[in-house]
Amino acid sequence: MVVGCFIDNISAAIILTPILLPVAEGFGVDPVHFGVIITVALAIGFVTPPYGPTLFVASAISGVRLETISKSVVPFFLF
């Protein structure tokens, strides 16, 4: 999730998958399950500040200030 806060999802997946997949397989995690885990973690990171381009889109569409939207996303980042 931390990487998703600073790097685009596709770039992060291309960089992290070859590094983390052998580690996950070593722990007995199925590659498909690992793909779902990394996708969801990066998606959560993609909506969190400071990068969070999804927050800017949500702010522009809804008319709600970016600070208000950022405060409502915090519980999802802390789970």
MOPAC internal coordinates of N, CA, C and O (Angstrom, degrees):
PM7 1SCF
backbone

  N    0.0000 0     0.00 0     0.00 0    0    0    0
  C    1.4499 1     0.00 0     0.00 0    1    0    0
  C    1.5266 1   110.82 1     0.00 0    2    1    0
  O    1.2310 1   120.38 1   145.03 1    3    2    1
  N    1.3038 1   116.88 1   -34.97 1    3    2    1
  C    1.4543 1   119.68 1  -178.65 1    5    3    2
  C    1.5258 1   110.51 1   -64.75 1    6    5    3
  O    1.2310 1   120.43 1   139.63 1    7    6    5
  N    1.3154 1   116.79 1   -40.37 1    7    6    5
  C    1.4679 1   120.21 1   178.31 1    9    7    6
  C    1.5195 1   110.18 1   -64.27 1   10    9    7
  O    1.2310 1   119.98 1   141.91 1   11   10    9
  N    1.3171 1   117.65 1   -38.09 1   11   10    9
  C    1.4568 1   121.82 1   178.80 1   13   11   10
  C    1.5142 1   113.39 1   -64.73 1   14   13   11
  O    1.2310 1   120.34 1   160.09 1   15   14   13
  N    1.3316 1   116.95 1   -19.91 1   15   14   13
  C    1.4682 1   120.49 1   176.97 1   17   15   14
  C    1.5167 1   111.96 1   -72.65 1   18   17   15
  O    1.2310 1   120.06 1   155.71 1   19   18   17
  N    1.3230 1   117.49 1   -24.29 1   19   18   17
  C    1.4546 1   120.42 1  -171.63 1   21   19   18
  C    1.5302 1   114.46 1  -118.74 1   22   21   19
  O    1.2310 1   119.79 1   160.85 1   23   22   21
  N    1.3274 1   118.02 1   -19.15 1   23   22   21
  C    1.4566 1   121.49 1  -175.87 1   25   23   22
  C    1.5230 1   109.08 1  -126.82 1   26   25   23
  O    1.2310 1   120.83 1   -31.18 1   27   26   25
  N    1.3199 1   116.02 1   148.82 1   27   26   25
  C    1.4559 1   122.15 1   176.90 1   29   27   26
  C    1.5330 1   110.25 1   -59.04 1   30   29   27
  O    1.2310 1   120.22 1   -31.54 1   31   30   29
  N    1.3295 1   117.19 1   148.46 1   31   30   29
  C    1.4636 1   121.80 1  -175.52 1   33   31   30
  C    1.5226 1   113.40 1   -59.55 1   34   33   31
  O    1.2310 1   119.90 1   134.25 1   35   34   33
  N    1.3165 1   117.79 1   -45.75 1   35   34   33
  C    1.4620 1   120.39 1  -177.10 1   37   35   34
  C    1.5227 1   110.49 1   -65.20 1   38   37   35
  O    1.2310 1   120.84 1   135.14 1   39   38   37
  N    1.3142 1   116.00 1   -44.86 1   39   38   37
  C    1.4657 1   120.07 1   178.84 1   41   39   38
  C    1.5251 1   110.88 1   -62.08 1   42   41   39
  O    1.2310 1   120.30 1   135.56 1   43   42   41
  N    1.3089 1   117.03 1   -44.44 1   43   42   41
  C    1.4622 1   121.10 1  -179.98 1   45   43   42
  C    1.5231 1   111.25 1   -63.56 1   46   45   43
  O    1.2310 1   120.30 1   139.58 1   47   46   45
  N    1.3257 1   117.03 1   -40.42 1   47   46   45
  C    1.4707 1   119.89 1   179.06 1   49   47   46
  C    1.5272 1   111.03 1   -65.71 1   50   49   47
  O    1.2310 1   120.49 1   139.83 1   51   50   49
  N    1.3201 1   116.68 1   -40.17 1   51   50   49
  C    1.4674 1   119.89 1   179.63 1   53   51   50
  C    1.5253 1   110.84 1   -66.95 1   54   53   51
  O    1.2310 1   120.20 1   144.28 1   55   54   53
  N    1.3112 1   117.21 1   -35.72 1   55   54   53
  C    1.4661 1   120.60 1  -179.61 1   57   55   54
  C    1.5265 1   111.72 1   -77.67 1   58   57   55
  O    1.2310 1   119.94 1   135.41 1   59   58   57
  N    1.3209 1   117.72 1   -44.59 1   59   58   57
  C    1.4640 1   121.11 1  -171.63 1   61   59   58
  C    1.5260 1   115.47 1   -83.17 1   62   61   59
  O    1.2310 1   119.93 1   149.27 1   63   62   61
  N    1.3203 1   117.73 1   -30.73 1   63   62   61
  C    1.4641 1   119.49 1  -175.38 1   65   63   62
  C    1.5281 1   113.13 1   -60.15 1   66   65   63
  O    1.2310 1   118.70 1   131.04 1   67   66   65
  N    1.3343 1   120.09 1   -48.96 1   67   66   65
  C    1.4718 1   117.98 1   179.27 1   69   67   66
  C    1.5272 1   113.80 1   -64.63 1   70   69   67
  O    1.2310 1   120.58 1   156.36 1   71   70   69
  N    1.3176 1   116.50 1   -23.64 1   71   70   69
  C    1.4638 1   119.69 1   179.66 1   73   71   70
  C    1.5249 1   111.12 1   -82.14 1   74   73   71
  O    1.2310 1   120.47 1   135.19 1   75   74   73
  N    1.3369 1   116.70 1   -44.81 1   75   74   73
  C    1.4632 1   120.81 1  -172.58 1   77   75   74
  C    1.5277 1   114.96 1   -89.77 1   78   77   75
  O    1.2310 1   119.67 1   158.37 1   79   78   77
  N    1.3362 1   118.24 1   -21.63 1   79   78   77
  C    1.4635 1   119.82 1  -177.81 1   81   79   78
  C    1.5274 1   112.71 1   -63.10 1   82   81   79
  O    1.2310 1   118.49 1   134.56 1   83   82   81
  N    1.3351 1   120.48 1   -45.44 1   83   82   81
  C    1.4736 1   118.22 1   176.86 1   85   83   82
  C    1.5272 1   113.37 1   -62.03 1   86   85   83
  O    1.2310 1   120.66 1   146.43 1   87   86   85
  N    1.3182 1   116.35 1   -33.57 1   87   86   85
  C    1.4682 1   120.07 1   177.36 1   89   87   86
  C    1.5264 1   110.04 1   -66.57 1   90   89   87
  O    1.2310 1   120.80 1   135.19 1   91   90   89
  N    1.3293 1   116.08 1   -44.81 1   91   90   89
  C    1.4672 1   120.44 1   179.31 1   93   91   90
  C    1.5223 1   111.11 1   -63.75 1   94   93   91
  O    1.2310 1   120.44 1   137.83 1   95   94   93
  N    1.3274 1   116.77 1   -42.17 1   95   94   93
  C    1.4663 1   119.29 1   177.83 1   97   95   94
  C    1.5250 1   111.02 1   -64.30 1   98   97   95
  O    1.2310 1   120.39 1   146.47 1   99   98   97
  N    1.3239 1   116.86 1   -33.53 1   99   98   97
  C    1.4625 1   120.66 1   176.28 1  101   99   98
  C    1.5196 1   112.52 1   -62.98 1  102  101   99
  O    1.2310 1   120.61 1   149.02 1  103  102  101
  N    1.3208 1   116.43 1   -30.98 1  103  102  101
  C    1.4668 1   121.32 1   176.37 1  105  103  102
  C    1.5225 1   112.78 1   -86.34 1  106  105  103
  O    1.2310 1   120.45 1   178.61 1  107  106  105
  N    1.3415 1   116.75 1    -1.39 1  107  106  105
  C    1.4644 1   120.47 1   177.34 1  109  107  106
  C    1.5188 1   114.39 1    89.06 1  110  109  107
  O    1.2310 1   119.68 1  -161.65 1  111  110  109
  N    1.3263 1   118.21 1    18.35 1  111  110  109
  C    1.4609 1   121.80 1   179.14 1  113  111  110
  C    1.5214 1   108.60 1   -85.55 1  114  113  111
  O    1.2310 1   120.52 1   -48.47 1  115  114  113
  N    1.3180 1   116.61 1   131.53 1  115  114  113
  C    1.4614 1   121.75 1   177.95 1  117  115  114
  C    1.5279 1   109.52 1   -65.07 1  118  117  115
  O    1.2310 1   119.60 1   -40.29 1  119  118  117
  N    1.3373 1   118.36 1   139.71 1  119  118  117
  C    1.4685 1   120.35 1  -178.80 1  121  119  118
  C    1.5291 1   114.32 1   -58.82 1  122  121  119
  O    1.2310 1   120.02 1   145.03 1  123  122  121
  N    1.3305 1   117.56 1   -34.97 1  123  122  121
  C    1.4666 1   120.15 1   178.42 1  125  123  122
  C    1.5268 1   109.93 1   -67.85 1  126  125  123
  O    1.2310 1   120.33 1   136.85 1  127  126  125
  N    1.3180 1   116.98 1   -43.15 1  127  126  125
  C    1.4554 1   121.07 1   177.69 1  129  127  126
  C    1.5275 1   110.21 1   -62.97 1  130  129  127
  O    1.2310 1   120.23 1   140.17 1  131  130  129
  N    1.3209 1   117.16 1   -39.83 1  131  130  129
  C    1.4629 1   120.95 1   176.83 1  133  131  130
  C    1.5220 1   110.95 1   -61.99 1  134  133  131
  O    1.2310 1   120.10 1   140.12 1  135  134  133
  N    1.3240 1   117.41 1   -39.88 1  135  134  133
  C    1.4610 1   121.19 1   177.89 1  137  135  134
  C    1.5146 1   111.95 1   -61.84 1  138  137  135
  O    1.2310 1   120.63 1   139.26 1  139  138  137
  N    1.3176 1   116.41 1   -40.74 1  139  138  137
  C    1.4650 1   120.33 1   177.63 1  141  139  138
  C    1.5277 1   110.29 1   -66.14 1  142  141  139
  O    1.2310 1   120.39 1   137.50 1  143  142  141
  N    1.3191 1   116.85 1   -42.50 1  143  142  141
  C    1.4664 1   120.96 1  -179.53 1  145  143  142
  C    1.5255 1   110.45 1   -62.00 1  146  145  143
  O    1.2310 1   120.07 1   132.11 1  147  146  145
  N    1.3204 1   117.47 1   -47.89 1  147  146  145
  C    1.4684 1   119.78 1  -177.39 1  149  147  146
  C    1.5240 1   111.29 1   -68.05 1  150  149  147
  O    1.2310 1   120.00 1   145.01 1  151  150  149
  N    1.3271 1   117.60 1   -34.99 1  151  150  149
  C    1.4620 1   120.62 1   178.57 1  153  151  150
  C    1.5167 1   111.48 1   -66.46 1  154  153  151
  O    1.2310 1   120.03 1   134.43 1  155  154  153
  N    1.3153 1   117.56 1   -45.57 1  155  154  153
  C    1.4662 1   121.21 1   179.99 1  157  155  154
  C    1.5319 1   110.78 1   -66.86 1  158  157  155
  O    1.2310 1   120.22 1   138.44 1  159  158  157
  N    1.3288 1   117.18 1   -41.56 1  159  158  157
  C    1.4634 1   119.74 1   179.62 1  161  159  158
  C    1.5225 1   111.48 1   -63.66 1  162  161  159
  O    1.2310 1   120.13 1   138.56 1  163  162  161
  N    1.3269 1   117.36 1   -41.44 1  163  162  161
  C    1.4571 1   119.87 1   178.45 1  165  163  162
  C    1.5258 1   111.24 1   -69.63 1  166  165  163
  O    1.2310 1   120.05 1   145.44 1  167  166  165
  N    1.3231 1   117.51 1   -34.56 1  167  166  165
  C    1.4677 1   120.22 1   177.98 1  169  167  166
  C    1.5264 1   110.84 1   -65.77 1  170  169  167
  O    1.2310 1   120.23 1   140.84 1  171  170  169
  N    1.3194 1   117.16 1   -39.16 1  171  170  169
  C    1.4633 1   120.07 1   176.96 1  173  171  170
  C    1.5264 1   109.62 1   -66.27 1  174  173  171
  O    1.2310 1   120.42 1   138.94 1  175  174  173
  N    1.3146 1   116.81 1   -41.06 1  175  174  173
  C    1.4524 1   120.08 1   177.70 1  177  175  174
  C    1.5157 1   112.86 1   -66.16 1  178  177  175
  O    1.2310 1   120.44 1   152.66 1  179  178  177
  N    1.3233 1   116.77 1   -27.34 1  179  178  177
  C    1.4623 1   121.72 1  -177.13 1  181  179  178
  C    1.5250 1   112.19 1   -70.85 1  182  181  179
  O    1.2310 1   120.10 1   157.42 1  183  182  181
  N    1.3247 1   117.42 1   -22.58 1  183  182  181
  C    1.4683 1   120.20 1  -179.57 1  185  183  182
  C    1.5224 1   112.70 1  -101.52 1  186  185  183
  O    1.2310 1   120.28 1  -173.66 1  187  186  185
  N    1.3232 1   117.07 1     6.34 1  187  186  185
  C    1.4561 1   119.80 1  -179.63 1  189  187  186
  C    1.5255 1   110.86 1  -103.10 1  190  189  187
  O    1.2310 1   120.52 1   -33.63 1  191  190  189
  N    1.3105 1   116.61 1   146.37 1  191  190  189
  C    1.4683 1   119.56 1   176.65 1  193  191  190
  C    1.5282 1   109.86 1   -64.29 1  194  193  191
  O    1.2310 1   117.90 1   -23.22 1  195  194  193
  N    1.2827 1   121.61 1   156.78 1  195  194  193
  C    1.4455 1   130.56 1    10.33 1  197  195  194
  C    1.5243 1   114.31 1   -89.94 1  198  197  195
  O    1.2310 1   119.08 1   160.57 1  199  198  197
  N    1.3304 1   119.36 1   -19.43 1  199  198  197
  C    1.4633 1   120.06 1  -176.75 1  201  199  198
  C    1.5195 1   109.84 1   -78.24 1  202  201  199
  O    1.2310 1   119.23 1   113.40 1  203  202  201
  N    1.2816 1   119.07 1   -66.60 1  203  202  201
  C    1.4490 1   127.82 1   171.34 1  205  203  202
  C    1.5147 1   119.50 1    31.07 1  206  205  203
  O    1.2310 1   118.96 1  -120.44 1  207  206  205
  N    1.3331 1   119.58 1    59.56 1  207  206  205
  C    1.4642 1   118.76 1   179.25 1  209  207  206
  C    1.5220 1   112.66 1   -62.13 1  210  209  207
  O    1.2310 1   120.51 1   154.90 1  211  210  209
  N    1.3100 1   116.62 1   -25.10 1  211  210  209
  C    1.4547 1   119.71 1   177.25 1  213  211  210
  C    1.5205 1   110.75 1   -64.58 1  214  213  211
  O    1.2310 1   120.32 1   148.15 1  215  214  213
  N    1.3246 1   117.00 1   -31.85 1  215  214  213
  C    1.4641 1   120.44 1   177.21 1  217  215  214
  C    1.5217 1   111.31 1   -65.48 1  218  217  215
  O    1.2310 1   120.48 1   141.12 1  219  218  217
  N    1.3275 1   116.69 1   -38.88 1  219  218  217
  C    1.4629 1   119.70 1   179.04 1  221  219  218
  C    1.5259 1   110.99 1   -65.97 1  222  221  219
  O    1.2310 1   120.38 1   140.80 1  223  222  221
  N    1.3195 1   116.88 1   -39.20 1  223  222  221
  C    1.4651 1   120.83 1   178.06 1  225  223  222
  C    1.5261 1   109.82 1   -65.97 1  226  225  223
  O    1.2310 1   120.37 1   134.85 1  227  226  225
  N    1.3316 1   116.89 1   -45.15 1  227  226  225
  C    1.4643 1   120.58 1   179.30 1  229  227  226
  C    1.5237 1   111.13 1   -62.50 1  230  229  227
  O    1.2310 1   120.28 1   141.88 1  231  230  229
  N    1.3188 1   117.08 1   -38.12 1  231  230  229
  C    1.4556 1   120.98 1   178.36 1  233  231  230
  C    1.5236 1   111.57 1   -66.30 1  234  233  231
  O    1.2310 1   120.54 1   137.40 1  235  234  233
  N    1.3148 1   116.58 1   -42.60 1  235  234  233
  C    1.4631 1   120.23 1  -179.25 1  237  235  234
  C    1.5287 1   111.53 1   -67.08 1  238  237  235
  O    1.2310 1   120.14 1   140.54 1  239  238  237
  N    1.3143 1   117.33 1   -39.46 1  239  238  237
  C    1.4687 1   120.69 1  -177.68 1  241  239  238
  C    1.5289 1   111.21 1   -73.36 1  242  241  239
  O    1.2310 1   120.59 1   136.06 1  243  242  241
  N    1.3329 1   116.48 1   -43.94 1  243  242  241
  C    1.4615 1   119.50 1  -174.14 1  245  243  242
  C    1.5236 1   113.67 1   -85.71 1  246  245  243
  O    1.2310 1   120.17 1   158.63 1  247  246  245
  N    1.3204 1   117.28 1   -21.37 1  247  246  245
  C    1.4649 1   120.06 1  -177.03 1  249  247  246
  C    1.5151 1   113.03 1    80.91 1  250  249  247
  O    1.2310 1   120.08 1  -173.56 1  251  250  249
  N    1.3278 1   117.44 1     6.44 1  251  250  249
  C    1.4628 1   122.53 1   178.56 1  253  251  250
  C    1.5228 1   108.17 1   -87.74 1  254  253  251
  O    1.2310 1   120.75 1   -37.17 1  255  254  253
  N    1.3264 1   116.18 1   142.83 1  255  254  253
  C    1.4659 1   119.79 1  -179.13 1  257  255  254
  C    1.5209 1   111.35 1   -62.88 1  258  257  255
  O    1.2310 1   121.01 1   -31.01 1  259  258  257
  N    1.3174 1   115.68 1   148.99 1  259  258  257
  C    1.4616 1   122.21 1  -178.56 1  261  259  258
  C    1.5258 1   111.82 1   -60.73 1  262  261  259
  O    1.2310 1   119.94 1   143.49 1  263  262  261
  N    1.3124 1   117.73 1   -36.51 1  263  262  261
  C    1.4601 1   121.35 1   179.93 1  265  263  262
  C    1.5269 1   111.44 1   -63.57 1  266  265  263
  O    1.2310 1   120.42 1   140.64 1  267  266  265
  N    1.3232 1   116.80 1   -39.36 1  267  266  265
  C    1.4636 1   121.02 1   179.33 1  269  267  266
  C    1.5235 1   110.89 1   -66.06 1  270  269  267
  O    1.2310 1   120.79 1   136.68 1  271  270  269
  N    1.3212 1   116.10 1   -43.32 1  271  270  269
  C    1.4638 1   119.93 1   179.04 1  273  271  270
  C    1.5204 1   110.26 1   -66.04 1  274  273  271
  O    1.2310 1   119.95 1   139.68 1  275  274  273
  N    1.3076 1   117.70 1   -40.32 1  275  274  273
  C    1.4702 1   121.69 1   179.82 1  277  275  274
  C    1.5255 1   111.22 1   -61.64 1  278  277  275
  O    1.2310 1   120.16 1   140.17 1  279  278  277
  N    1.3199 1   117.30 1   -39.83 1  279  278  277
  C    1.4636 1   120.44 1   178.82 1  281  279  278
  C    1.5216 1   111.63 1   -65.20 1  282  281  279
  O    1.2310 1   120.18 1   145.47 1  283  282  281
  N    1.3450 1   117.27 1   -34.53 1  283  282  281
  C    1.4587 1   118.63 1  -179.92 1  285  283  282
  C    1.5161 1   113.56 1   -76.45 1  286  285  283
  O    1.2310 1   119.71 1   163.93 1  287  286  285
  N    1.3174 1   118.16 1   -16.07 1  287  286  285
  C    1.4682 1   122.04 1   179.91 1  289  287  286
  C    1.5249 1   111.39 1   -86.31 1  290  289  287
  O    1.2310 1   119.52 1   159.05 1  291  290  289
  N    1.3169 1   118.52 1   -20.95 1  291  290  289
  C    1.4508 1   122.93 1  -175.36 1  293  291  290
  C    1.5297 1   113.47 1   -53.15 1  294  293  291
  O    1.2310 1   117.80 1   135.66 1  295  294  293
  N    1.3385 1   121.79 1   -44.34 1  295  294  293
  C    1.4753 1   119.74 1   179.41 1  297  295  294
  C    1.5351 1   113.26 1   -59.81 1  298  297  295
  O    1.2310 1   119.38 1   148.96 1  299  298  297
  N    1.3026 1   118.79 1   -31.04 1  299  298  297
  C    1.4559 1   120.70 1   178.98 1  301  299  298
  C    1.5211 1   111.02 1   -72.68 1  302  301  299
  O    1.2310 1   120.29 1   151.43 1  303  302  301
  N    1.3114 1   117.06 1   -28.57 1  303  302  301
  C    1.4494 1   121.38 1  -179.94 1  305  303  302
  C    1.5233 1   111.19 1   -78.72 1  306  305  303
  O    1.2310 1   119.80 1   151.45 1  307  306  305
  N    1.3175 1   117.99 1   -28.55 1  307  306  305
  C    1.4576 1   122.37 1  -175.12 1  309  307  306
  C    1.5292 1   115.08 1   -91.17 1  310  309  307
  O    1.2310 1   119.74 1   173.30 1  311  310  309
  N    1.3219 1   118.11 1    -6.70 1  311  310  309
  C    1.4742 1   118.63 1  -176.00 1  313  311  310
  C    1.4772 1   109.51 1   -57.40 1  314  313  311
  O    1.2310 1   120.10 1   180.00 1  315  314  313

